[in-house]
Amino acid sequence: MSARDRLNDALYGAGWATVKKLPEPVAVRLGRAVADFAWKRRGQGVRRLESNYARVVPDASPERLAELSRAGMRSYLRYWMESFRLPAWSPERIANGIDIQDIHRVTDGMAAGKGVVLALPHLANWDLAGAWATTGLGIPFTTVAERLKPETLYDRFVAYREGLGMEVLPHNGASAFGTLARRLRDGGLVCLVADRDLSASGVEVEFFGETARMPAGPALLAQHTGALLLPATLWYDDSPVMRGRVHPAVPVPESGTRAEKTSVMTQALADAFATGIADHPEDWHMLQRLWLKDLDPARDPGRDTREGTP
């Protein structure tokens, strides 16, 4: 294990061990202080965040983008402070910490015996939403987790999410897909963060006027199993309560090849995600490259693709 990997593992371990013991007001102030410090340093992540916000709010001035990136870093650290503390939250605290509009779209689908695929972008705190589903709604669900380095850090994330009541599968292609499909055929719930895919199997979509790539998995699972495919978006306001919305189901097209159907459905997910992100851009925690122009200089020779450079 490299020195950097050991440091990352130690920092996350300290966060889960220490932050969850802090009084909530202290944790909130700490998160804001760390966010402001990181924002003032203007490292790669902050500059990439601003570059991504420039796509979402194309008429924003440099001053407006700076305001958005500062708010974005505060939202991002709120996510981490909450996540570090979630294992110590009571079921009542979790239930009172979130308000989801149109959640009946999930519960009605489950009651009808259909599996449900809930697809979300990196908005606000998807872990809190998952904890609320398992504790507040009493609905267990299955998700996948990207393998992180070092392996000990990946194990921490799996243990953390399993402790919140989630079944977590490693993101390893066909094996994970088969297990997810079985859960859906049994009438279960699958939750997937689905606004970024850098694999060769990703589906190209139009996203805020440019081409990005998003995972095919949610659309394919719905086609294979007959499950409902529901987009969801989350956001913060000025209260301690996170807000959210479950959007109308994405239908499976009646005609077309599997690839054509998958493309149409994934574009519908991207459109729903874009609606939520445009309404609350500061809560979109996308500190990485997303659009293909940023990933492939051949698509835009005039763009500098170094991380963090607009």
C-alpha positions in Angstrom: 0.0 0.0 0.0 1.4 3.4 -1.0 1.8 6.2 1.6 -1.0 8.1 -0.1 -3.3 5.1 0.2 -2.5 4.7 3.9 -3.2 8.4 4.5 -6.5 8.2 2.7 -7.5 5.2 4.7 -6.4 6.7 8.0 -8.3 10.0 7.3 -11.6 8.2 6.5 -11.2 6.0 9.5 -10.6 9.0 11.7 -13.7 10.6 10.2 -16.0 7.7 11.1 -14.4 7.2 14.5 -14.3 10.9 15.6 -16.8 13.0 13.7 -19.8 10.8 14.7 -19.0 11.6 18.3 -19.2 15.3 17.9 -22.3 17.3 18.8 -24.2 18.1 15.6 -23.7 21.9 15.7 -19.9 21.3 16.1 -19.9 18.9 13.2 -21.8 21.4 11.0 -19.3 24.2 11.8 -16.3 21.8 11.2 -17.7 20.8 7.8 -18.2 24.4 6.8 -14.7 25.4 7.9 -13.1 22.5 6.0 -15.1 23.3 2.9 -14.1 27.0 3.0 -10.5 26.1 3.4 -10.6 23.7 0.5 -12.4 26.3 -1.6 -9.8 29.0 -0.9 -7.0 26.7 -1.9 -8.6 26.2 -5.4 -7.3 22.7 -5.9 -8.2 20.4 -8.8 -11.5 19.3 -7.4 -12.7 22.9 -6.8 -11.6 24.0 -10.3 -13.3 21.0 -11.9 -16.5 21.7 -9.9 -16.5 25.2 -11.3 -15.9 24.0 -14.8 -18.8 21.6 -14.5 -21.1 24.3 -13.1 -20.2 26.4 -16.1 -22.1 23.8 -18.2 -25.1 23.8 -15.9 -25.3 27.6 -15.6 -23.8 28.7 -18.9 -24.6 32.4 -18.4 -23.0 32.6 -15.0 -20.3 35.2 -14.5 -16.9 34.3 -13.0 -18.2 35.7 -9.7 -21.3 33.6 -9.8 -19.3 30.5 -10.6 -17.1 31.2 -7.6 -20.2 31.6 -5.4 -21.6 28.3 -6.7 -18.3 26.4 -6.1 -18.1 27.7 -2.6 -21.7 26.6 -1.9 -20.9 23.4 -3.7 -18.0 22.6 -1.4 -20.1 23.4 1.7 -22.8 21.0 0.4 -20.1 18.4 -0.3 -18.7 18.6 3.2 -22.2 18.5 4.6 -22.6 15.2 2.8 -19.4 13.9 4.5 -20.2 15.2 7.9 -23.6 13.6 7.7 -22.2 10.3 6.4 -19.6 10.1 9.1 -22.3 10.6 11.7 -25.0 8.4 10.1 -24.0 5.2 11.9 -24.7 7.0 15.2 -28.0 8.5 14.2 -31.2 7.0 15.7 -34.0 5.8 13.4 -36.0 8.9 14.5 -33.1 11.2 13.6 -32.9 9.6 10.1 -36.6 9.7 9.6 -36.7 13.4 10.6 -33.7 14.3 8.4 -35.3 13.7 5.0 -38.5 14.6 3.1 -39.1 13.0 -0.2 -41.9 14.1 -2.6 -43.8 11.4 -4.5 -42.3 8.5 -2.6 -45.5 6.7 -3.4 -44.1 6.0 -6.8 -41.6 3.6 -5.1 -44.0 2.2 -2.5 -46.8 1.6 -5.0 -44.4 -0.2 -7.3 -43.2 -2.4 -4.5 -46.8 -3.1 -3.3 -47.7 -4.1 -6.9 -45.1 -6.8 -6.7 -42.8 -5.1 -9.2 -39.2 -4.6 -8.7 -38.0 -1.0 -8.6 -34.8 0.5 -10.0 -34.2 3.9 -8.3 -31.5 5.9 -10.2 -29.9 9.0 -8.7 -27.2 11.5 -9.6 -24.5 12.7 -7.2 -26.9 15.2 -5.5 -26.9 16.0 -1.8 -26.6 12.8 0.3 -27.7 9.5 -1.4 -26.4 7.5 1.7 -28.9 9.4 3.9 -31.7 8.6 1.4 -30.7 4.9 1.5 -30.6 4.9 5.3 -34.1 6.5 5.3 -35.4 3.8 2.9 -34.2 0.9 5.1 -35.1 2.4 8.5 -38.0 4.9 7.8 -39.7 2.9 5.1 -38.5 -0.5 6.1 -37.5 -1.4 2.6 -34.2 -3.2 2.2 -32.4 -2.6 -1.1 -29.3 -3.6 -3.1 -26.7 -1.3 -4.5 -23.2 -1.5 -6.0 -20.0 0.1 -4.9 -17.0 0.9 -7.0 -13.8 -0.8 -5.8 -11.6 1.8 -4.2 -7.9 1.8 -3.5 -6.7 0.8 -1.0 -8.8 -2.3 -0.5 -9.1 -1.4 3.2 -10.9 1.8 2.2 -13.3 -0.1 0.0 -14.0 -2.4 2.9 -14.7 0.6 5.2 -17.3 1.9 2.7 -19.0 -1.5 2.3 -19.1 -2.0 6.1 -20.5 1.5 6.6 -23.3 1.0 4.0 -24.1 -2.5 5.2 -24.4 -1.1 8.7 -27.1 1.2 7.3 -29.1 -1.8 6.1 -28.0 -1.9 2.5 -26.8 -5.0 0.5 -23.7 -3.9 -1.3 -22.2 -5.6 -4.3 -18.8 -5.0 -5.8 -19.0 -3.3 -9.2 -17.7 -6.2 -11.3 -19.9 -6.4 -14.3 -21.9 -9.5 -15.2 -21.9 -11.0 -11.7 -23.3 -7.8 -10.1 -25.9 -7.4 -12.9 -27.1 -11.0 -12.4 -27.6 -10.5 -8.7 -29.4 -7.2 -9.2 -31.7 -8.8 -11.7 -32.6 -11.6 -9.3 -33.4 -9.1 -6.6 -35.7 -7.2 -9.0 -37.5 -10.4 -10.2 -38.2 -11.1 -6.5 -39.9 -7.7 -6.2 -36.9 -6.0 -4.5 -35.5 -2.5 -4.7 -32.2 -1.6 -6.4 -30.7 1.9 -5.9 -27.9 3.1 -8.3 -26.0 6.3 -8.6 -26.1 6.7 -12.3 -24.9 10.1 -13.6 -21.3 9.2 -14.6 -19.9 6.2 -16.5 -16.4 6.1 -17.9 -16.5 2.5 -19.1 -16.7 1.3 -22.7 -20.3 0.2 -22.1 -21.6 3.6 -21.1 -24.4 5.2 -23.1 -23.8 8.6 -24.7 -26.4 11.2 -23.8 -27.0 14.9 -24.3 -26.5 16.6 -20.9 -26.7 20.3 -20.6 -26.0 20.7 -24.3 -23.0 18.5 -24.6 -22.3 14.8 -24.8 -21.6 12.8 -21.6 -21.7 9.1 -20.9 -24.0 7.4 -18.3 -24.3 3.8 -17.3 -26.6 1.5 -19.2 -27.3 -0.7 -16.2 -30.5 1.0 -14.9 -32.2 0.8 -18.4 -31.0 -2.8 -19.0 -32.2 -4.0 -15.6 -35.7 -2.5 -16.3 -35.8 -4.2 -19.7 -34.6 -7.6 -18.5 -36.8 -7.8 -15.4 -39.9 -5.7 -16.0 -39.0 -3.5 -13.0 -40.0 0.1 -12.8 -37.2 2.6 -13.6 -37.6 5.7 -11.4 -35.3 8.7 -11.4 -34.8 10.6 -8.2 -33.2 13.8 -7.2 -32.1 15.2 -3.9 -31.2 18.7 -2.5 -30.5 20.7 0.6 -32.2 23.8 1.8 -31.4 26.1 4.7 -32.9 23.6 7.2 -31.3 20.4 8.7 -33.7 18.4 6.5 -32.7 17.0 3.1 -35.3 17.2 0.4 -36.0 14.9 -2.5 -38.3 14.0 -5.3 -39.1 10.7 -7.1 -39.8 11.5 -10.8 -42.3 9.7 -13.0 -41.2 6.2 -14.3 -39.1 5.9 -17.4 -41.0 3.6 -19.8 -39.5 0.9 -21.9 -40.0 1.9 -25.6 -42.4 -0.4 -27.4 -40.1 -0.8 -30.4 -36.4 -0.8 -31.3 -33.4 -2.9 -30.6 -32.1 -3.4 -27.1 -29.4 -0.8 -27.7 -31.9 1.7 -29.1 -34.3 1.2 -26.1 -31.4 1.6 -23.7 -30.3 4.8 -25.4 -33.8 6.3 -25.2 -34.2 5.3 -21.5 -30.8 6.5 -20.4 -31.4 9.9 -22.1 -34.7 10.1 -20.2 -32.8 9.5 -17.0 -30.2 12.2 -18.0 -33.1 14.7 -18.6 -34.6 14.0 -15.2 -31.2 14.4 -13.5 -30.6 17.6 -15.4 -33.9 19.0 -14.1 -32.8 18.4 -10.5 -29.3 19.6 -11.0 -30.4 22.8 -12.7 -32.7 23.6 -9.8 -30.0 22.9 -7.2 -26.5 23.1 -8.9 -24.7 23.7 -5.6 -25.8 20.3 -4.4 -24.3 18.4 -7.4 -21.1 16.9 -6.1 -19.3 16.3 -9.4 -15.7 17.1 -8.7 -14.5 14.9 -11.6 -14.5 15.1 -15.4 -17.8 14.1 -16.9 -18.3 15.5 -20.4 -16.5 13.7 -23.3 -14.9 16.9 -24.4 -13.0 16.9 -21.1 -12.1 13.3 -21.4 -11.1 13.1 -25.0 -9.0 16.0 -26.4 -9.7 14.8 -30.0 -13.3 15.9 -29.5 -12.3 19.4 -28.7 -8.6 20.2 -29.5 -9.0 23.7 -28.1 -9.9 22.5 -24.6 -7.2 21.8 -22.0 -8.2 18.5 -20.4 -6.0 18.6 -17.3 -8.1 17.9 -14.3 -9.4 21.1 -12.8 -8.9 23.2 -15.9 -12.1 24.7 -17.4 
